[in-house]
Amino acid sequence: MKPVRMYTTEVCPFCVRAKALLRQRGVESIEEIRVDLQPQQRTRMVELTGRRTVPQIFIGETHVGGCDDLVALDRQGGLLPLLEAAA
């Protein structure tokens, strides 16, 4: 399974929802980068994604987007293949 990296904050309900969905799909470990604790990481997140909101989710090197993007990918049947693709 590909590694999952997620830019988050502590009080973000969308972050909680995204993490729950990923765990339901078998993800055991999520590298969380807390932009509320490390402001320089928010700058990095914006550089990488062009977006200012959290969560911003990466599966392997693929930027999935935010929570709504993750849910849409799952509904279209694309989440599991992306997670399971050879790392």
C-alpha positions as CSV (number, residue, x, y, z in Angstrom):
1,M,0.0,0.0,0.0
2,K,1.3,3.4,-0.9
3,P,2.2,5.8,1.9
4,V,-0.4,8.5,2.8
5,R,0.6,12.0,3.8
6,M,-1.9,14.5,4.9
7,Y,-1.7,18.2,5.9
8,T,-4.0,18.8,8.8
9,T,-5.0,20.8,11.8
10,E,-6.3,19.6,15.1
11,V,-9.8,21.0,14.9
12,C,-10.6,20.2,11.3
13,P,-13.7,18.0,10.9
14,F,-12.9,17.3,7.3
15,C,-9.5,16.0,8.4
16,V,-11.2,13.6,10.8
17,R,-13.6,12.4,8.1
18,A,-10.7,11.9,5.6
19,K,-8.7,9.9,8.1
20,A,-11.7,7.8,8.9
21,L,-12.3,6.9,5.3
22,L,-8.7,6.1,4.6
23,R,-8.7,3.8,7.7
24,Q,-11.9,2.1,6.4
25,R,-10.0,1.4,3.2
26,G,-7.1,-0.3,5.0
27,V,-4.7,2.5,5.5
28,E,-2.9,1.8,8.8
29,S,-0.5,4.7,8.9
30,I,-1.0,8.3,7.9
31,E,1.8,10.8,8.0
32,E,0.1,13.9,9.4
33,I,1.7,17.3,8.9
34,R,0.1,19.7,11.4
35,V,0.0,23.1,9.8
36,D,-1.4,24.7,13.0
37,L,1.7,23.6,14.9
38,Q,4.2,24.2,12.1
39,P,3.2,27.4,10.1
40,Q,6.1,26.9,7.7
41,Q,4.4,23.7,6.6
42,R,1.3,25.6,5.5
43,T,3.6,27.6,3.2
44,R,5.0,24.3,1.8
45,M,1.5,22.9,1.4
46,V,0.4,25.9,-0.6
47,E,3.5,25.6,-2.8
48,L,2.8,21.9,-3.5
49,T,-1.0,22.1,-4.0
50,G,-1.9,25.7,-4.7
51,R,-4.6,25.3,-2.0
52,R,-4.8,26.9,1.5
53,T,-7.4,24.6,3.1
54,V,-6.9,21.4,5.0
55,P,-6.8,18.5,4.6
56,Q,-4.5,18.2,1.6
57,I,-4.0,14.5,0.9
58,F,-1.2,12.8,-0.9
59,I,-1.2,9.1,-1.8
60,G,2.3,8.2,-2.8
61,E,3.3,11.2,-4.9
62,T,-0.2,11.8,-6.2
63,H,-2.0,14.9,-4.8
64,V,-5.6,13.7,-4.2
65,G,-6.9,17.0,-2.9
66,G,-9.1,17.6,0.1
67,C,-11.7,15.6,1.8
68,D,-14.4,16.1,-0.8
69,D,-12.0,15.1,-3.5
70,L,-11.1,11.9,-1.5
71,V,-14.7,11.0,-1.1
72,A,-15.4,11.5,-4.8
73,L,-12.4,9.4,-5.7
74,D,-13.7,6.6,-3.5
75,R,-17.2,6.8,-4.9
76,Q,-15.8,6.6,-8.4
77,G,-13.9,3.4,-7.4
78,G,-10.5,5.0,-7.8
79,L,-9.3,5.2,-4.2
80,L,-8.5,1.5,-3.6
81,P,-6.6,1.1,-6.9
82,L,-4.5,4.2,-6.1
83,L,-3.7,3.0,-2.6
84,E,-2.8,-0.5,-3.8
85,A,-0.8,0.5,-6.9
86,A,2.8,-0.6,-6.7
87,A,4.6,2.0,-4.6
